[in-house]
Amino acid sequence: MNYFQAENLSKSYAEKRLFENINFGIEQGQKVGIIDVSLV
């Protein structure tokens, strides 16, 4: 069972596309990390 699910995520900065239509889920007991990358 997914505790969290994301579908069709996209991200771009100005004209630069970082990713498009990403899908993922986090299951019970999984360990995840969040990394913030600031673009200058």
C-alpha positions as a Markdown table, in Angstrom:
| # | Residue | x | y | z |
|---|---|---|---|---|
| 1 | Met | 0.0 | 0.0 | 0.0 |
| 2 | Asn | 1.3 | 3.4 | -0.9 |
| 3 | Tyr | 1.5 | 6.0 | 1.9 |
| 4 | Phe | 2.3 | 8.6 | -0.7 |
| 5 | Gln | 1.9 | 8.6 | -4.4 |
| 6 | Ala | 2.8 | 11.3 | -7.0 |
| 7 | Glu | 1.9 | 11.2 | -10.6 |
| 8 | Asn | 2.8 | 13.2 | -13.7 |
| 9 | Leu | 5.2 | 15.6 | -12.0 |
| 10 | Ser | 7.1 | 18.0 | -14.2 |
| 11 | Lys | 9.7 | 20.7 | -13.3 |
| 12 | Ser | 11.5 | 23.3 | -15.4 |
| 13 | Tyr | 13.5 | 26.4 | -14.8 |
| 14 | Ala | 12.9 | 29.0 | -17.5 |
| 15 | Glu | 13.4 | 27.0 | -20.8 |
| 16 | Lys | 15.4 | 24.2 | -19.2 |
| 17 | Arg | 13.3 | 21.1 | -18.5 |
| 18 | Leu | 14.6 | 19.1 | -15.5 |
| 19 | Phe | 12.0 | 16.3 | -15.7 |
| 20 | Glu | 8.6 | 15.6 | -17.2 |
| 21 | Asn | 5.7 | 13.2 | -16.2 |
| 22 | Ile | 7.5 | 11.5 | -13.3 |
| 23 | Asn | 5.5 | 9.0 | -11.2 |
| 24 | Phe | 6.5 | 7.5 | -7.9 |
| 25 | Gly | 5.2 | 6.1 | -4.6 |
| 26 | Ile | 6.5 | 5.6 | -1.1 |
| 27 | Glu | 5.6 | 2.4 | 0.7 |
| 28 | Gln | 5.2 | 1.8 | 4.4 |
| 29 | Gly | 8.6 | 1.2 | 5.9 |
| 30 | Gln | 10.6 | 2.7 | 3.1 |
| 31 | Lys | 13.3 | 5.3 | 4.0 |
| 32 | Val | 13.6 | 8.3 | 1.7 |
| 33 | Gly | 15.6 | 11.4 | 1.6 |
| 34 | Ile | 14.9 | 14.8 | 0.1 |
| 35 | Ile | 17.7 | 16.7 | -1.5 |
| 36 | Asp | 17.3 | 20.4 | -2.4 |
| 37 | Val | 19.5 | 21.6 | -5.2 |
| 38 | Ser | 19.3 | 25.4 | -5.7 |
| 39 | Leu | 20.2 | 26.5 | -9.2 |
| 40 | Val | 21.9 | 29.9 | -9.7 |
